[in-house]
Amino acid sequence: MEATLLTPEQAAEFLQTTVKGVHRACKQRRLAYVAIDGRGTRRFTMEHLEAFIAAQTVEATAMVDTKASVSVSSQWKGGGKRTKKSSGVKGKGPLTEEIRSLCRS
């Protein structure tokens, strides 16, 4: 049983990513590797890369019909009545009252 060891550059080429991305996946423990020495030299087998691809594969889900979706409205989270100060507008007059009424709706 002889496994060919690949360099990070070769692994990145196989995964169609960057060397930095390969090292990041190793650091995050998402990509297995063979530690060659105590200086952080890494090598990869095809089994490591295939397992990584399998773990990263996202399965498709059923399509949702957005036209059939129902929109749901929620009540104001503060509960109770809003005060006139909730609009943030001070003063009196027709424009102020219009702004307040728009803020209430």
PDB file as gemmi writes it, atoms N, CA and C in Angstrom:
CRYST1    1.000    1.000    1.000  90.00  90.00  90.00 P 1                      
ATOM      1  N   MET A   1       0.842  -1.171   0.000  1.00  0.00           N  
ATOM      2  CA  MET A   1       0.000   0.000   0.000  1.00  0.00           C  
ATOM      3  C   MET A   1       0.888   1.235   0.000  1.00  0.00           C  
ATOM      4  N   GLU A   2       1.083   1.801  -1.137  1.00  0.00           N  
ATOM      5  CA  GLU A   2       1.935   2.980  -1.266  1.00  0.00           C  
ATOM      6  C   GLU A   2       1.068   4.171  -1.664  1.00  0.00           C  
ATOM      7  N   ALA A   3       1.048   5.179  -0.813  1.00  0.00           N  
ATOM      8  CA  ALA A   3       0.255   6.377  -1.087  1.00  0.00           C  
ATOM      9  C   ALA A   3       1.175   7.472  -1.595  1.00  0.00           C  
ATOM     10  N   THR A   4       0.766   8.127  -2.643  1.00  0.00           N  
ATOM     11  CA  THR A   4       1.529   9.248  -3.166  1.00  0.00           C  
ATOM     12  C   THR A   4       1.208  10.475  -2.334  1.00  0.00           C  
ATOM     13  N   LEU A   5       2.247  11.120  -1.839  1.00  0.00           N  
ATOM     14  CA  LEU A   5       2.058  12.321  -1.041  1.00  0.00           C  
ATOM     15  C   LEU A   5       2.141  13.548  -1.942  1.00  0.00           C  
ATOM     16  N   LEU A   6       1.171  14.427  -1.789  1.00  0.00           N  
ATOM     17  CA  LEU A   6       1.102  15.642  -2.589  1.00  0.00           C  
ATOM     18  C   LEU A   6       1.524  16.849  -1.751  1.00  0.00           C  
ATOM     19  N   THR A   7       2.148  17.813  -2.395  1.00  0.00           N  
ATOM     20  CA  THR A   7       2.532  19.056  -1.736  1.00  0.00           C  
ATOM     21  C   THR A   7       1.298  19.947  -1.593  1.00  0.00           C  
ATOM     22  N   PRO A   8       1.388  20.985  -0.755  1.00  0.00           N  
ATOM     23  CA  PRO A   8       0.263  21.925  -0.670  1.00  0.00           C  
ATOM     24  C   PRO A   8      -0.066  22.567  -2.018  1.00  0.00           C  
ATOM     25  N   GLU A   9       0.928  22.815  -2.830  1.00  0.00           N  
ATOM     26  CA  GLU A   9       0.699  23.390  -4.159  1.00  0.00           C  
ATOM     27  C   GLU A   9      -0.094  22.426  -5.034  1.00  0.00           C  
ATOM     28  N   GLN A  10       0.269  21.152  -5.002  1.00  0.00           N  
ATOM     29  CA  GLN A  10      -0.442  20.148  -5.787  1.00  0.00           C  
ATOM     30  C   GLN A  10      -1.867  19.959  -5.266  1.00  0.00           C  
ATOM     31  N   ALA A  11      -2.029  19.982  -3.935  1.00  0.00           N  
ATOM     32  CA  ALA A  11      -3.364  19.850  -3.341  1.00  0.00           C  
ATOM     33  C   ALA A  11      -4.234  21.039  -3.743  1.00  0.00           C  
ATOM     34  N   ALA A  12      -3.655  22.234  -3.719  1.00  0.00           N  
ATOM     35  CA  ALA A  12      -4.404  23.431  -4.111  1.00  0.00           C  
ATOM     36  C   ALA A  12      -4.831  23.353  -5.575  1.00  0.00           C  
ATOM     37  N   GLU A  13      -3.955  22.863  -6.421  1.00  0.00           N  
ATOM     38  CA  GLU A  13      -4.290  22.720  -7.839  1.00  0.00           C  
ATOM     39  C   GLU A  13      -5.422  21.717  -8.026  1.00  0.00           C  
ATOM     40  N   PHE A  14      -5.352  20.609  -7.304  1.00  0.00           N  
ATOM     41  CA  PHE A  14      -6.391  19.583  -7.394  1.00  0.00           C  
ATOM     42  C   PHE A  14      -7.730  20.127  -6.911  1.00  0.00           C  
ATOM     43  N   LEU A  15      -7.719  20.895  -5.810  1.00  0.00           N  
ATOM     44  CA  LEU A  15      -8.943  21.448  -5.233  1.00  0.00           C  
ATOM     45  C   LEU A  15      -9.392  22.737  -5.922  1.00  0.00           C  
ATOM     46  N   GLN A  16      -8.585  23.204  -6.849  1.00  0.00           N  
ATOM     47  CA  GLN A  16      -8.853  24.446  -7.575  1.00  0.00           C  
ATOM     48  C   GLN A  16      -9.041  25.614  -6.613  1.00  0.00           C  
ATOM     49  N   THR A  17      -8.074  25.743  -5.718  1.00  0.00           N  
ATOM     50  CA  THR A  17      -8.057  26.833  -4.746  1.00  0.00           C  
ATOM     51  C   THR A  17      -6.628  27.329  -4.606  1.00  0.00           C  
ATOM     52  N   THR A  18      -6.384  28.150  -3.613  1.00  0.00           N  
ATOM     53  CA  THR A  18      -5.038  28.669  -3.387  1.00  0.00           C  
ATOM     54  C   THR A  18      -4.319  27.842  -2.337  1.00  0.00           C  
ATOM     55  N   VAL A  19      -3.010  27.987  -2.290  1.00  0.00           N  
ATOM     56  CA  VAL A  19      -2.215  27.313  -1.258  1.00  0.00           C  
ATOM     57  C   VAL A  19      -2.632  27.839   0.113  1.00  0.00           C  
ATOM     58  N   LYS A  20      -2.886  29.137   0.181  1.00  0.00           N  
ATOM     59  CA  LYS A  20      -3.338  29.735   1.441  1.00  0.00           C  
ATOM     60  C   LYS A  20      -4.647  29.093   1.907  1.00  0.00           C  
ATOM     61  N   GLY A  21      -5.557  28.826   0.971  1.00  0.00           N  
ATOM     62  CA  GLY A  21      -6.815  28.170   1.314  1.00  0.00           C  
ATOM     63  C   GLY A  21      -6.612  26.763   1.833  1.00  0.00           C  
ATOM     64  N   VAL A  22      -5.638  26.052   1.266  1.00  0.00           N  
ATOM     65  CA  VAL A  22      -5.310  24.698   1.738  1.00  0.00           C  
ATOM     66  C   VAL A  22      -4.775  24.768   3.162  1.00  0.00           C  
ATOM     67  N   HIS A  23      -3.844  25.682   3.425  1.00  0.00           N  
ATOM     68  CA  HIS A  23      -3.285  25.821   4.774  1.00  0.00           C  
ATOM     69  C   HIS A  23      -4.360  26.244   5.778  1.00  0.00           C  
ATOM     70  N   ARG A  24      -5.283  27.122   5.354  1.00  0.00           N  
ATOM     71  CA  ARG A  24      -6.361  27.558   6.237  1.00  0.00           C  
ATOM     72  C   ARG A  24      -7.259  26.376   6.604  1.00  0.00           C  
ATOM     73  N   ALA A  25      -7.598  25.536   5.626  1.00  0.00           N  
ATOM     74  CA  ALA A  25      -8.437  24.368   5.887  1.00  0.00           C  
ATOM     75  C   ALA A  25      -7.743  23.396   6.837  1.00  0.00           C  
ATOM     76  N   CYS A  26      -6.420  23.282   6.723  1.00  0.00           N  
ATOM     77  CA  CYS A  26      -5.659  22.420   7.639  1.00  0.00           C  
ATOM     78  C   CYS A  26      -5.694  22.982   9.052  1.00  0.00           C  
ATOM     79  N   LYS A  27      -5.465  24.287   9.154  1.00  0.00           N  
ATOM     80  CA  LYS A  27      -5.444  24.934  10.466  1.00  0.00           C  
ATOM     81  C   LYS A  27      -6.801  24.819  11.147  1.00  0.00           C  
ATOM     82  N   GLN A  28      -7.880  24.877  10.363  1.00  0.00           N  
ATOM     83  CA  GLN A  28      -9.233  24.761  10.899  1.00  0.00           C  
ATOM     84  C   GLN A  28      -9.642  23.292  11.107  1.00  0.00           C  
ATOM     85  N   ARG A  29      -8.748  22.383  10.841  1.00  0.00           N  
ATOM     86  CA  ARG A  29      -8.978  20.937  10.991  1.00  0.00           C  
ATOM     87  C   ARG A  29     -10.088  20.413  10.088  1.00  0.00           C  
ATOM     88  N   ARG A  30     -10.250  21.045   8.918  1.00  0.00           N  
ATOM     89  CA  ARG A  30     -11.231  20.569   7.947  1.00  0.00           C  
ATOM     90  C   ARG A  30     -10.583  19.699   6.884  1.00  0.00           C  
ATOM     91  N   LEU A  31      -9.269  19.798   6.750  1.00  0.00           N  
ATOM     92  CA  LEU A  31      -8.524  19.024   5.763  1.00  0.00           C  
ATOM     93  C   LEU A  31      -7.424  18.256   6.480  1.00  0.00           C  
ATOM     94  N   ALA A  32      -7.478  16.927   6.373  1.00  0.00           N  
ATOM     95  CA  ALA A  32      -6.472  16.084   7.011  1.00  0.00           C  
ATOM     96  C   ALA A  32      -5.165  16.160   6.226  1.00  0.00           C  
ATOM     97  N   TYR A  33      -4.069  15.914   6.899  1.00  0.00           N  
ATOM     98  CA  TYR A  33      -2.757  15.949   6.249  1.00  0.00           C  
ATOM     99  C   TYR A  33      -1.773  15.075   7.017  1.00  0.00           C  
ATOM    100  N   VAL A  34      -0.631  14.854   6.400  1.00  0.00           N  
ATOM    101  CA  VAL A  34       0.467  14.118   7.028  1.00  0.00           C  
ATOM    102  C   VAL A  34       1.502  15.155   7.444  1.00  0.00           C  
ATOM    103  N   ALA A  35       1.832  15.170   8.729  1.00  0.00           N  
ATOM    104  CA  ALA A  35       2.856  16.091   9.225  1.00  0.00           C  
ATOM    105  C   ALA A  35       4.221  15.446   8.979  1.00  0.00           C  
ATOM    106  N   ILE A  36       5.051  16.084   8.164  1.00  0.00           N  
ATOM    107  CA  ILE A  36       6.335  15.510   7.773  1.00  0.00           C  
ATOM    108  C   ILE A  36       7.399  15.761   8.833  1.00  0.00           C  
ATOM    109  N   ASP A  37       7.449  16.965   9.352  1.00  0.00           N  
ATOM    110  CA  ASP A  37       8.443  17.284  10.371  1.00  0.00           C  
ATOM    111  C   ASP A  37       7.826  18.244  11.386  1.00  0.00           C  
ATOM    112  N   GLY A  38       8.595  18.675  12.342  1.00  0.00           N  
ATOM    113  CA  GLY A  38       8.104  19.573  13.376  1.00  0.00           C  
ATOM    114  C   GLY A  38       8.010  21.016  12.943  1.00  0.00           C  
ATOM    115  N   ARG A  39       8.340  21.311  11.690  1.00  0.00           N  
ATOM    116  CA  ARG A  39       8.327  22.691  11.212  1.00  0.00           C  
ATOM    117  C   ARG A  39       7.035  23.053  10.497  1.00  0.00           C  
ATOM    118  N   GLY A  40       6.069  22.167  10.491  1.00  0.00           N  
ATOM    119  CA  GLY A  40       4.783  22.457   9.864  1.00  0.00           C  
ATOM    120  C   GLY A  40       4.675  22.035   8.416  1.00  0.00           C  
ATOM    121  N   THR A  41       5.624  21.242   7.933  1.00  0.00           N  
ATOM    122  CA  THR A  41       5.549  20.754   6.558  1.00  0.00           C  
ATOM    123  C   THR A  41       4.412  19.751   6.458  1.00  0.00           C  
ATOM    124  N   ARG A  42       3.555  19.958   5.482  1.00  0.00           N  
ATOM    125  CA  ARG A  42       2.373  19.109   5.310  1.00  0.00           C  
ATOM    126  C   ARG A  42       2.394  18.442   3.951  1.00  0.00           C  
ATOM    127  N   ARG A  43       1.863  17.233   3.915  1.00  0.00           N  
ATOM    128  CA  ARG A  43       1.655  16.513   2.673  1.00  0.00           C  
ATOM    129  C   ARG A  43       0.270  15.902   2.721  1.00  0.00           C  
ATOM    130  N   PHE A  44      -0.272  15.628   1.542  1.00  0.00           N  
ATOM    131  CA  PHE A  44      -1.657  15.172   1.440  1.00  0.00           C  
ATOM    132  C   PHE A  44      -1.739  13.934   0.565  1.00  0.00           C  
ATOM    133  N   THR A  45      -2.686  13.056   0.890  1.00  0.00           N  
ATOM    134  CA  THR A  45      -2.979  11.913   0.036  1.00  0.00           C  
ATOM    135  C   THR A  45      -4.266  12.222  -0.726  1.00  0.00           C  
ATOM    136  N   MET A  46      -4.524  11.490  -1.776  1.00  0.00           N  
ATOM    137  CA  MET A  46      -5.760  11.667  -2.528  1.00  0.00           C  
ATOM    138  C   MET A  46      -6.967  11.364  -1.636  1.00  0.00           C  
ATOM    139  N   GLU A  47      -6.799  10.425  -0.696  1.00  0.00           N  
ATOM    140  CA  GLU A  47      -7.891  10.108   0.223  1.00  0.00           C  
ATOM    141  C   GLU A  47      -8.238  11.323   1.091  1.00  0.00           C  
ATOM    142  N   HIS A  48      -7.202  12.058   1.535  1.00  0.00           N  
ATOM    143  CA  HIS A  48      -7.443  13.281   2.319  1.00  0.00           C  
ATOM    144  C   HIS A  48      -8.263  14.275   1.508  1.00  0.00           C  
ATOM    145  N   LEU A  49      -7.869  14.490   0.260  1.00  0.00           N  
ATOM    146  CA  LEU A  49      -8.535  15.478  -0.581  1.00  0.00           C  
ATOM    147  C   LEU A  49      -9.961  15.050  -0.931  1.00  0.00           C  
ATOM    148  N   GLU A  50     -10.145  13.759  -1.209  1.00  0.00           N  
ATOM    149  CA  GLU A  50     -11.487  13.272  -1.533  1.00  0.00           C  
ATOM    150  C   GLU A  50     -12.407  13.346  -0.325  1.00  0.00           C  
ATOM    151  N   ALA A  51     -11.883  13.073   0.879  1.00  0.00           N  
ATOM    152  CA  ALA A  51     -12.692  13.185   2.098  1.00  0.00           C  
ATOM    153  C   ALA A  51     -13.069  14.641   2.353  1.00  0.00           C  
ATOM    154  N   PHE A  52     -12.140  15.554   2.079  1.00  0.00           N  
ATOM    155  CA  PHE A  52     -12.418  16.983   2.236  1.00  0.00           C  
ATOM    156  C   PHE A  52     -13.533  17.414   1.293  1.00  0.00           C  
ATOM    157  N   ILE A  53     -13.454  16.980   0.045  1.00  0.00           N  
ATOM    158  CA  ILE A  53     -14.488  17.325  -0.934  1.00  0.00           C  
ATOM    159  C   ILE A  53     -15.842  16.770  -0.495  1.00  0.00           C  
ATOM    160  N   ALA A  54     -15.868  15.532  -0.026  1.00  0.00           N  
ATOM    161  CA  ALA A  54     -17.123  14.925   0.422  1.00  0.00           C  
ATOM    162  C   ALA A  54     -17.707  15.684   1.611  1.00  0.00           C  
ATOM    163  N   ALA A  55     -16.843  16.120   2.531  1.00  0.00           N  
ATOM    164  CA  ALA A  55     -17.312  16.844   3.713  1.00  0.00           C  
ATOM    165  C   ALA A  55     -17.817  18.238   3.364  1.00  0.00           C  
ATOM    166  N   GLN A  56     -17.300  18.828   2.310  1.00  0.00           N  
ATOM    167  CA  GLN A  56     -17.690  20.184   1.920  1.00  0.00           C  
ATOM    168  C   GLN A  56     -18.860  20.217   0.946  1.00  0.00           C  
ATOM    169  N   THR A  57     -19.288  19.051   0.478  1.00  0.00           N  
ATOM    170  CA  THR A  57     -20.360  18.989  -0.501  1.00  0.00           C  
ATOM    171  C   THR A  57     -21.686  19.315   0.159  1.00  0.00           C  
ATOM    172  N   VAL A  58     -22.416  20.245  -0.432  1.00  0.00           N  
ATOM    173  CA  VAL A  58     -23.727  20.653   0.069  1.00  0.00           C  
ATOM    174  C   VAL A  58     -24.778  20.036  -0.832  1.00  0.00           C  
ATOM    175  N   GLU A  59     -25.679  19.287  -0.231  1.00  0.00           N  
ATOM    176  CA  GLU A  59     -26.730  18.627  -0.989  1.00  0.00           C  
ATOM    177  C   GLU A  59     -27.808  19.640  -1.372  1.00  0.00           C  
ATOM    178  N   ALA A  60     -28.387  19.454  -2.523  1.00  0.00           N  
ATOM    179  CA  ALA A  60     -29.461  20.322  -2.985  1.00  0.00           C  
ATOM    180  C   ALA A  60     -30.731  20.033  -2.203  1.00  0.00           C  
ATOM    181  N   THR A  61     -31.531  21.070  -1.996  1.00  0.00           N  
ATOM    182  CA  THR A  61     -32.811  20.900  -1.322  1.00  0.00           C  
ATOM    183  C   THR A  61     -33.923  21.204  -2.312  1.00  0.00           C  
ATOM    184  N   ALA A  62     -35.133  20.916  -1.919  1.00  0.00           N  
ATOM    185  CA  ALA A  62     -36.282  21.159  -2.789  1.00  0.00           C  
ATOM    186  C   ALA A  62     -36.437  22.656  -3.018  1.00  0.00           C  
ATOM    187  N   MET A  63     -36.849  23.007  -4.200  1.00  0.00           N  
ATOM    188  CA  MET A  63     -37.074  24.401  -4.537  1.00  0.00           C  
ATOM    189  C   MET A  63     -38.335  24.887  -3.824  1.00  0.00           C  
ATOM    190  N   VAL A  64     -38.304  26.113  -3.342  1.00  0.00           N  
ATOM    191  CA  VAL A  64     -39.451  26.708  -2.675  1.00  0.00           C  
ATOM    192  C   VAL A  64     -40.152  27.631  -3.652  1.00  0.00           C  
ATOM    193  N   ASP A  65     -41.450  27.479  -3.757  1.00  0.00           N  
ATOM    194  CA  ASP A  65     -42.235  28.333  -4.624  1.00  0.00           C  
ATOM    195  C   ASP A  65     -42.490  29.642  -3.892  1.00  0.00           C  
ATOM    196  N   THR A  66     -41.744  30.684  -4.253  1.00  0.00           N  
ATOM    197  CA  THR A  66     -41.848  31.955  -3.550  1.00  0.00           C  
ATOM    198  C   THR A  66     -43.180  32.636  -3.815  1.00  0.00           C  
ATOM    199  N   LYS A  67     -43.830  32.346  -4.913  1.00  0.00           N  
ATOM    200  CA  LYS A  67     -45.118  32.963  -5.205  1.00  0.00           C  
ATOM    201  C   LYS A  67     -46.207  32.408  -4.308  1.00  0.00           C  
ATOM    202  N   ALA A  68     -46.034  31.173  -3.841  1.00  0.00           N  
ATOM    203  CA  ALA A  68     -47.027  30.556  -2.984  1.00  0.00           C  
ATOM    204  C   ALA A  68     -46.773  30.882  -1.511  1.00  0.00           C  
ATOM    205  N   SER A  69     -45.662  31.526  -1.209  1.00  0.00           N  
ATOM    206  CA  SER A  69     -45.348  31.858   0.163  1.00  0.00           C  
ATOM    207  C   SER A  69     -46.320  32.897   0.699  1.00  0.00           C  
ATOM    208  N   VAL A  70     -46.581  32.825   1.979  1.00  0.00           N  
ATOM    209  CA  VAL A  70     -47.477  33.755   2.630  1.00  0.00           C  
ATOM    210  C   VAL A  70     -46.629  34.722   3.441  1.00  0.00           C  
ATOM    211  N   SER A  71     -46.889  36.011   3.290  1.00  0.00           N  
ATOM    212  CA  SER A  71     -46.158  36.972   4.100  1.00  0.00           C  
ATOM    213  C   SER A  71     -46.865  37.113   5.437  1.00  0.00           C  
ATOM    214  N   VAL A  72     -46.074  37.236   6.476  1.00  0.00           N  
ATOM    215  CA  VAL A  72     -46.586  37.313   7.829  1.00  0.00           C  
ATOM    216  C   VAL A  72     -46.184  38.648   8.411  1.00  0.00           C  
ATOM    217  N   SER A  73     -47.131  39.339   8.994  1.00  0.00           N  
ATOM    218  CA  SER A  73     -46.802  40.599   9.643  1.00  0.00           C  
ATOM    219  C   SER A  73     -46.743  40.365  11.145  1.00  0.00           C  
ATOM    220  N   SER A  74     -45.895  41.120  11.794  1.00  0.00           N  
ATOM    221  CA  SER A  74     -45.771  40.986  13.235  1.00  0.00           C  
ATOM    222  C   SER A  74     -46.133  42.304  13.887  1.00  0.00           C  
ATOM    223  N   GLN A  75     -46.549  42.216  15.129  1.00  0.00           N  
ATOM    224  CA  GLN A  75     -46.894  43.410  15.865  1.00  0.00           C  
ATOM    225  C   GLN A  75     -45.641  44.089  16.365  1.00  0.00           C  
ATOM    226  N   TRP A  76     -45.805  45.330  16.736  1.00  0.00           N  
ATOM    227  CA  TRP A  76     -44.696  46.086  17.293  1.00  0.00           C  
ATOM    228  C   TRP A  76     -44.209  45.390  18.538  1.00  0.00           C  
ATOM    229  N   LYS A  77     -42.908  45.211  18.677  1.00  0.00           N  
ATOM    230  CA  LYS A  77     -42.345  44.420  19.766  1.00  0.00           C  
ATOM    231  C   LYS A  77     -42.451  45.101  21.132  1.00  0.00           C  
ATOM    232  N   GLY A  78     -42.636  46.425  21.135  1.00  0.00           N  
ATOM    233  CA  GLY A  78     -42.710  47.134  22.403  1.00  0.00           C  
ATOM    234  C   GLY A  78     -44.004  46.875  23.151  1.00  0.00           C  
ATOM    235  N   GLY A  79     -45.009  46.389  22.432  1.00  0.00           N  
ATOM    236  CA  GLY A  79     -46.297  46.150  23.054  1.00  0.00           C  
ATOM    237  C   GLY A  79     -46.945  47.449  23.491  1.00  0.00           C  
ATOM    238  N   GLY A  80     -48.197  47.408  23.720  1.00  0.00           N  
ATOM    239  CA  GLY A  80     -48.899  48.588  24.212  1.00  0.00           C  
ATOM    240  C   GLY A  80     -48.967  49.698  23.181  1.00  0.00           C  
ATOM    241  N   LYS A  81     -49.327  50.887  23.658  1.00  0.00           N  
ATOM    242  CA  LYS A  81     -49.482  52.031  22.774  1.00  0.00           C  
ATOM    243  C   LYS A  81     -48.159  52.747  22.580  1.00  0.00           C  
ATOM    244  N   ARG A  82     -47.999  53.315  21.419  1.00  0.00           N  
ATOM    245  CA  ARG A  82     -46.848  54.175  21.174  1.00  0.00           C  
ATOM    246  C   ARG A  82     -47.210  55.579  21.629  1.00  0.00           C  
ATOM    247  N   THR A  83     -46.243  56.260  22.132  1.00  0.00           N  
ATOM    248  CA  THR A  83     -46.485  57.639  22.548  1.00  0.00           C  
ATOM    249  C   THR A  83     -46.158  58.567  21.400  1.00  0.00           C  
ATOM    250  N   LYS A  84     -46.559  59.817  21.540  1.00  0.00           N  
ATOM    251  CA  LYS A  84     -46.287  60.793  20.498  1.00  0.00           C  
ATOM    252  C   LYS A  84     -44.792  61.014  20.323  1.00  0.00           C  
ATOM    253  N   LYS A  85     -44.003  60.807  21.351  1.00  0.00           N  
ATOM    254  CA  LYS A  85     -42.567  61.027  21.273  1.00  0.00           C  
ATOM    255  C   LYS A  85     -41.859  59.927  20.472  1.00  0.00           C  
ATOM    256  N   SER A  86     -42.548  58.839  20.176  1.00  0.00           N  
ATOM    257  CA  SER A  86     -41.907  57.742  19.462  1.00  0.00           C  
ATOM    258  C   SER A  86     -41.500  58.130  18.043  1.00  0.00           C  
ATOM    259  N   SER A  87     -42.127  59.179  17.490  1.00  0.00           N  
ATOM    260  CA  SER A  87     -41.763  59.593  16.142  1.00  0.00           C  
ATOM    261  C   SER A  87     -40.466  60.373  16.117  1.00  0.00           C  
ATOM    262  N   GLY A  88     -40.051  60.874  17.247  1.00  0.00           N  
ATOM    263  CA  GLY A  88     -38.827  61.644  17.305  1.00  0.00           C  
ATOM    264  C   GLY A  88     -38.984  63.054  16.780  1.00  0.00           C  
ATOM    265  N   VAL A  89     -40.222  63.472  16.537  1.00  0.00           N  
ATOM    266  CA  VAL A  89     -40.482  64.792  15.983  1.00  0.00           C  
ATOM    267  C   VAL A  89     -41.085  65.656  17.083  1.00  0.00           C  
ATOM    268  N   LYS A  90     -40.506  66.839  17.289  1.00  0.00           N  
ATOM    269  CA  LYS A  90     -41.013  67.757  18.304  1.00  0.00           C  
ATOM    270  C   LYS A  90     -41.743  68.899  17.623  1.00  0.00           C  
ATOM    271  N   GLY A  91     -42.641  69.502  18.330  1.00  0.00           N  
ATOM    272  CA  GLY A  91     -43.333  70.649  17.783  1.00  0.00           C  
ATOM    273  C   GLY A  91     -44.747  70.312  17.388  1.00  0.00           C  
ATOM    274  N   LYS A  92     -45.463  71.343  16.903  1.00  0.00           N  
ATOM    275  CA  LYS A  92     -46.849  71.174  16.488  1.00  0.00           C  
ATOM    276  C   LYS A  92     -47.017  71.762  15.108  1.00  0.00           C  
ATOM    277  N   GLY A  93     -48.047  71.370  14.470  1.00  0.00           N  
ATOM    278  CA  GLY A  93     -48.317  71.891  13.141  1.00  0.00           C  
ATOM    279  C   GLY A  93     -48.716  70.763  12.213  1.00  0.00           C  
ATOM    280  N   PRO A  94     -49.219  71.089  11.037  1.00  0.00           N  
ATOM    281  CA  PRO A  94     -49.714  70.054  10.123  1.00  0.00           C  
ATOM    282  C   PRO A  94     -48.616  69.110   9.634  1.00  0.00           C  
ATOM    283  N   LEU A  95     -47.416  69.615   9.390  1.00  0.00           N  
ATOM    284  CA  LEU A  95     -46.330  68.755   8.916  1.00  0.00           C  
ATOM    285  C   LEU A  95     -45.891  67.786  10.005  1.00  0.00           C  
ATOM    286  N   THR A  96     -45.802  68.278  11.217  1.00  0.00           N  
ATOM    287  CA  THR A  96     -45.415  67.430  12.345  1.00  0.00           C  
ATOM    288  C   THR A  96     -46.434  66.321  12.550  1.00  0.00           C  
ATOM    289  N   GLU A  97     -47.715  66.659  12.500  1.00  0.00           N  
ATOM    290  CA  GLU A  97     -48.760  65.650  12.678  1.00  0.00           C  
ATOM    291  C   GLU A  97     -48.723  64.622  11.548  1.00  0.00           C  
ATOM    292  N   GLU A  98     -48.441  65.065  10.329  1.00  0.00           N  
ATOM    293  CA  GLU A  98     -48.344  64.130   9.199  1.00  0.00           C  
ATOM    294  C   GLU A  98     -47.182  63.163   9.395  1.00  0.00           C  
ATOM    295  N   ILE A  99     -46.044  63.687   9.848  1.00  0.00           N  
ATOM    296  CA  ILE A  99     -44.879  62.827  10.108  1.00  0.00           C  
ATOM    297  C   ILE A  99     -45.199  61.821  11.202  1.00  0.00           C  
ATOM    298  N   ARG A 100     -45.855  62.282  12.267  1.00  0.00           N  
ATOM    299  CA  ARG A 100     -46.228  61.374  13.363  1.00  0.00           C  
ATOM    300  C   ARG A 100     -47.170  60.274  12.873  1.00  0.00           C  
ATOM    301  N   SER A 101     -48.139  60.640  12.048  1.00  0.00           N  
ATOM    302  CA  SER A 101     -49.091  59.634  11.563  1.00  0.00           C  
ATOM    303  C   SER A 101     -48.394  58.609  10.659  1.00  0.00           C  
ATOM    304  N   LEU A 102     -47.414  59.059   9.889  1.00  0.00           N  
ATOM    305  CA  LEU A 102     -46.658  58.129   9.043  1.00  0.00           C  
ATOM    306  C   LEU A 102     -45.815  57.194   9.888  1.00  0.00           C  
ATOM    307  N   CYS A 103     -45.282  57.703  10.986  1.00  0.00           N  
ATOM    308  CA  CYS A 103     -44.455  56.865  11.873  1.00  0.00           C  
ATOM    309  C   CYS A 103     -45.303  55.831  12.606  1.00  0.00           C  
ATOM    310  N   ARG A 104     -46.558  56.142  12.846  1.00  0.00           N  
ATOM    311  CA  ARG A 104     -47.439  55.199  13.557  1.00  0.00           C  
ATOM    312  C   ARG A 104     -47.860  54.031  12.684  1.00  0.00           C  
ATOM    313  N   SER A 105     -47.894  54.231  11.383  1.00  0.00           N  
ATOM    314  CA  SER A 105     -48.381  53.172  10.500  1.00  0.00           C  
ATOM    315  C   SER A 105     -47.303  52.208  10.121  1.00  0.00           C  
TER     316      SER A 105                                                      
END                                                                             
